[in-house]
Amino acid sequence: MTPIHFAAIVLGSILAIGILHRATWLTLRLLVRSAHQFSPSARNLGDRLIAHPLHARIAARYPRLYATLHARLRPHPFTGLPLTLMIAAALYFLALLGGVFEDLLMNEGLVAVDAEINGFFGPYRTTTSLAIFIWVTALGAGPAITAVAVTASGFLWCARRQQFVIPLWFVLLGAEATSFAGKYLVGRTRPEFLAVASAFSPSFPSGHATASMAVYGFLAYAIARDLSRARERFEVVFWTAVLILLIGFSRMFLSLHYLSDVVSGFLVGGFWLLVGFAIVERRLD
């Protein structure tokens, strides 16, 4: 690949991210406006359902079941509908991870797809591109993640937001422990190493993807949670997501992981990220 081709790919990637940024923001604004327009109708529908005679009969006939469902589906407090949705999302992440794990063990098609994607990047692995992604991948390494967590803990403590510190470390340690256990449970061999990078642990799941999703995602949440403007929260979340995706992509580009390793790492990290959300919101509720 010539320098001109490389520059074109870089510029094209930057342009694509910019377009995605704009499109995502406009889509979110449209969804919020639609939700605001729909909310009065939804409240009216909810009031009519509550006033329906069947509602009272169910509550009288199945009081325990009704009480449980009512507690789980209340919009407030956090232990109601928000926690229910969060648990459902966490279980969904685990189900997806289980599906990838099953396909990895029993379906040769996933292995073949991983190999094809890894081979696809071959022509683009130039000295310059490899140097860039070695720098990017270092942001998801254990020393960097630990340093970020330590530094963030200091800032959170000084800002009198101590309620975020313990959940941050719980998320980090849980993600690392789960990733480490998964590696040696599955014992998947990594792709053939390039001359510029190597690793010693098994491949599945990606520890870099797991840790970056868990830690950077949690810090984005901690920052965005108390911002007053929706646009500010969007910017924090969007650019953190770009960073996390770049770290995951760097693991594939450097031939240190397969696609399924990275996706599984994101799922594991996402699970612990939801756990962190739940801990903080429960304490602040």
C-alpha positions as CSV (number, residue, x, y, z in Angstrom):
1,M,0.0,0.0,0.0
2,T,1.4,3.3,-1.1
3,P,1.5,6.4,1.2
4,I,-1.2,8.0,-1.0
5,H,-3.5,5.0,-0.4
6,F,-2.8,5.1,3.3
7,A,-3.5,8.8,3.5
8,A,-6.8,8.3,1.6
9,I,-7.9,5.6,4.0
10,V,-7.1,7.8,7.0
11,L,-9.0,10.7,5.6
12,G,-11.9,8.5,4.5
13,S,-12.0,7.0,8.1
14,I,-12.1,10.5,9.6
15,L,-14.8,11.6,7.2
16,A,-16.8,8.5,8.0
17,I,-16.6,9.1,11.7
18,G,-17.6,12.7,11.2
19,I,-20.7,11.6,9.2
20,L,-21.6,9.0,11.8
21,H,-21.2,11.6,14.6
22,R,-23.6,14.0,12.8
23,A,-26.1,11.3,11.8
24,T,-26.2,9.8,15.3
25,W,-26.8,13.1,17.0
26,L,-29.6,14.0,14.5
27,T,-31.2,10.6,15.0
28,L,-31.1,10.9,18.8
29,R,-32.7,14.4,18.6
30,L,-35.4,13.0,16.4
31,L,-36.0,10.1,18.8
32,V,-36.2,12.4,21.8
33,R,-38.7,14.7,20.1
34,S,-40.8,11.8,19.1
35,A,-40.7,10.5,22.6
36,H,-41.8,13.9,24.0
37,Q,-44.7,14.0,21.5
38,F,-45.7,10.4,22.4
39,S,-45.4,10.7,26.2
40,P,-48.8,12.3,26.8
41,S,-50.6,9.6,24.8
42,A,-48.5,6.9,26.7
43,R,-49.5,8.4,30.1
44,N,-53.1,8.5,29.1
45,L,-53.0,4.9,28.0
46,G,-51.3,3.9,31.2
47,D,-54.0,5.7,33.2
48,R,-56.8,4.0,31.3
49,L,-55.2,0.6,31.9
50,I,-54.9,1.2,35.6
51,A,-58.5,2.3,35.7
52,H,-59.7,-0.8,33.9
53,P,-61.7,-3.2,36.0
54,L,-59.5,-6.1,34.9
55,H,-56.6,-4.4,36.6
56,A,-58.3,-4.4,40.0
57,R,-59.4,-8.0,39.6
58,I,-55.8,-9.2,38.8
59,A,-54.5,-7.3,41.8
60,A,-57.1,-8.9,44.0
61,R,-56.7,-12.4,42.7
62,Y,-52.9,-12.5,42.4
63,P,-51.7,-10.0,45.0
64,R,-48.1,-11.3,45.3
65,L,-47.6,-11.5,41.5
66,Y,-49.2,-8.1,41.0
67,A,-47.0,-6.5,43.7
68,T,-43.9,-8.0,42.2
69,L,-44.7,-6.9,38.7
70,H,-45.7,-3.4,39.9
71,A,-42.4,-3.0,41.8
72,R,-40.4,-4.2,38.7
73,L,-42.3,-1.9,36.2
74,R,-42.5,1.3,38.1
75,P,-40.6,4.1,36.3
76,H,-39.3,5.3,39.7
77,P,-37.3,4.5,41.8
78,F,-34.3,3.0,40.2
79,T,-35.1,-0.4,41.6
80,G,-38.2,-0.4,39.4
81,L,-38.2,-0.3,35.6
82,P,-34.7,1.0,35.2
83,L,-33.2,-1.9,37.1
84,T,-35.4,-4.4,35.3
85,L,-34.3,-3.1,31.9
86,M,-30.7,-3.2,33.1
87,I,-30.9,-6.8,34.3
88,A,-32.6,-7.7,31.0
89,A,-29.7,-6.1,29.0
90,A,-27.1,-7.9,31.1
91,L,-28.8,-11.2,30.6
92,Y,-28.9,-10.5,26.9
93,F,-25.2,-9.8,26.8
94,L,-24.6,-13.1,28.6
95,A,-26.8,-14.9,26.1
96,L,-24.9,-13.3,23.1
97,L,-21.6,-14.3,24.7
98,G,-22.8,-17.8,25.2
99,G,-23.8,-18.0,21.6
100,V,-20.4,-16.9,20.4
101,F,-18.8,-19.4,22.8
102,E,-20.9,-22.2,21.4
103,D,-20.2,-21.3,17.8
104,L,-16.5,-21.1,18.6
105,L,-16.5,-24.6,20.0
106,M,-18.8,-26.3,17.6
107,N,-19.1,-24.3,14.4
108,E,-16.1,-24.2,12.1
109,G,-17.8,-21.4,10.1
110,L,-17.0,-18.8,12.8
111,V,-13.4,-19.9,12.9
112,A,-13.2,-19.5,9.1
113,V,-14.8,-16.1,9.2
114,D,-12.3,-15.0,11.9
115,A,-9.4,-16.2,9.7
116,E,-10.7,-14.5,6.6
117,I,-11.1,-11.1,8.4
118,N,-7.6,-11.4,9.9
119,G,-6.2,-12.1,6.4
120,F,-8.1,-9.2,4.9
121,F,-6.0,-6.7,6.9
122,G,-2.7,-8.1,5.5
123,P,-2.2,-5.6,2.6
124,Y,-2.9,-2.7,4.9
125,R,-0.4,-3.6,7.6
126,T,2.3,-1.2,6.7
127,T,5.0,0.1,9.0
128,T,3.1,3.4,9.6
129,S,-0.3,1.8,10.2
130,L,1.2,-0.8,12.6
131,A,3.0,1.9,14.5
132,I,-0.3,3.9,14.9
133,F,-2.3,0.9,16.1
134,I,0.5,-0.2,18.5
135,W,0.0,3.2,20.2
136,V,-3.8,2.8,20.1
137,T,-3.7,-0.7,21.5
138,A,-1.5,0.4,24.4
139,L,-4.5,2.5,25.7
140,G,-6.3,-0.8,26.5
141,A,-3.3,-2.6,28.1
142,G,-3.3,-3.4,31.8
143,P,-0.8,-0.7,32.9
144,A,-2.7,2.0,31.0
145,I,-6.1,0.9,32.3
146,T,-4.8,0.7,35.8
147,A,-3.2,4.1,35.6
148,V,-6.4,5.6,34.2
149,A,-8.4,4.0,37.0
150,V,-6.0,5.3,39.7
151,T,-6.0,8.8,38.2
152,A,-9.8,8.9,37.8
153,S,-10.2,7.7,41.4
154,G,-8.2,10.7,42.6
155,F,-10.2,13.1,40.5
156,L,-13.5,11.6,41.6
157,W,-12.5,11.7,45.3
158,C,-11.4,15.3,45.0
159,A,-14.6,16.2,43.3
160,R,-16.5,14.6,46.2
161,R,-17.9,11.9,44.0
162,Q,-16.6,9.0,46.2
163,Q,-19.7,7.0,45.3
164,F,-18.2,6.3,41.9
165,V,-14.7,5.1,43.1
166,I,-15.6,1.7,44.6
167,P,-17.9,0.7,41.7
168,L,-15.1,1.7,39.2
169,W,-12.7,-0.7,40.8
170,F,-15.4,-3.4,41.2
171,V,-16.0,-3.1,37.4
172,L,-12.3,-3.2,36.6
173,L,-11.5,-6.1,38.8
174,G,-14.6,-8.0,37.7
175,A,-13.9,-7.5,34.0
176,E,-10.2,-8.5,34.4
177,A,-11.1,-11.6,36.4
178,T,-13.8,-12.7,34.0
179,S,-11.6,-12.1,31.0
180,F,-8.6,-14.0,32.6
181,A,-10.9,-17.0,33.5
182,G,-12.4,-17.1,30.0
183,K,-9.0,-17.2,28.4
184,Y,-7.8,-20.2,30.3
185,L,-11.2,-21.9,30.2
186,V,-11.4,-21.8,26.4
187,G,-7.6,-21.8,25.7
188,R,-8.0,-20.5,22.1
189,T,-4.7,-20.1,20.2
190,R,-4.1,-16.5,19.0
191,P,-3.6,-15.6,15.3
192,E,-0.1,-15.8,13.9
193,F,1.9,-12.9,15.4
194,L,3.4,-10.1,13.4
195,A,6.9,-9.0,14.0
196,V,5.8,-5.9,15.8
197,A,3.5,-7.4,18.5
198,S,3.1,-10.6,20.6
199,A,1.1,-11.8,23.6
200,F,1.4,-14.7,26.0
201,S,-2.1,-15.4,27.2
202,P,-4.8,-17.3,25.2
203,S,-6.9,-15.4,22.7
204,F,-10.6,-15.6,23.8
205,P,-11.9,-13.1,24.9
206,S,-9.8,-10.0,24.3
207,G,-8.7,-8.5,27.6
208,H,-8.0,-5.2,26.0
209,A,-11.6,-5.0,24.6
210,T,-13.0,-6.1,27.9
211,A,-11.1,-3.6,30.0
212,S,-11.6,-0.7,27.7
213,M,-15.3,-1.2,27.5
214,A,-15.7,-1.6,31.3
215,V,-13.3,1.2,32.4
216,Y,-13.6,3.8,29.7
217,G,-17.3,3.2,29.5
218,F,-17.8,3.6,33.2
219,L,-15.8,6.8,33.3
220,A,-17.8,8.2,30.4
221,Y,-21.0,7.4,32.4
222,A,-19.5,9.1,35.5
223,I,-18.7,12.2,33.5
224,A,-21.9,12.4,31.4
225,R,-24.3,11.6,34.3
226,D,-24.0,15.1,35.9
227,L,-23.8,17.1,32.7
228,S,-26.8,19.4,32.2
229,R,-26.9,19.5,28.4
230,A,-27.8,16.5,26.2
231,R,-25.3,17.6,23.6
232,E,-22.5,17.5,26.1
233,R,-23.5,14.0,27.3
234,F,-23.7,12.8,23.7
235,E,-20.2,14.1,22.9
236,V,-18.7,12.3,25.9
237,V,-20.4,9.0,25.1
238,F,-19.8,9.1,21.4
239,W,-16.1,9.8,21.5
240,T,-15.6,7.3,24.3
241,A,-17.3,4.7,22.1
242,V,-15.0,5.7,19.2
243,L,-12.0,5.1,21.5
244,I,-13.2,1.8,22.7
245,L,-13.9,0.6,19.1
246,L,-10.5,1.7,18.0
247,I,-8.8,-0.3,20.8
248,G,-10.8,-3.3,19.8
249,F,-10.0,-2.8,16.1
250,S,-6.3,-2.4,16.9
251,R,-6.3,-5.9,18.4
252,M,-7.5,-7.4,15.1
253,F,-5.3,-5.2,13.0
254,L,-2.2,-6.2,14.9
255,S,-3.2,-9.9,14.5
256,L,-3.4,-10.3,18.2
257,H,-7.0,-11.3,18.3
258,Y,-9.8,-12.5,16.0
259,L,-13.1,-10.6,15.6
260,S,-15.0,-13.0,17.8
261,D,-12.4,-12.4,20.6
262,V,-13.0,-8.7,20.4
263,V,-16.8,-8.9,20.2
264,S,-16.8,-11.3,23.2
265,G,-14.5,-8.9,25.1
266,F,-17.0,-6.1,24.5
267,L,-19.8,-8.2,25.7
268,V,-18.0,-9.2,28.9
269,G,-17.0,-5.6,29.5
270,G,-20.5,-4.4,28.7
271,F,-21.9,-6.8,31.3
272,W,-19.6,-5.4,34.0
273,L,-20.4,-1.9,32.9
274,L,-24.1,-2.5,33.5
275,V,-23.2,-3.9,36.9
276,G,-21.3,-0.7,37.7
277,F,-24.3,1.4,36.5
278,A,-26.6,-0.5,38.8
279,I,-24.3,-0.1,41.9
280,V,-24.0,3.6,41.5
281,E,-27.6,4.3,40.7
282,R,-28.8,2.1,43.6
283,R,-26.5,4.1,46.0
284,L,-27.7,7.4,44.6
285,D,-31.4,6.5,44.4
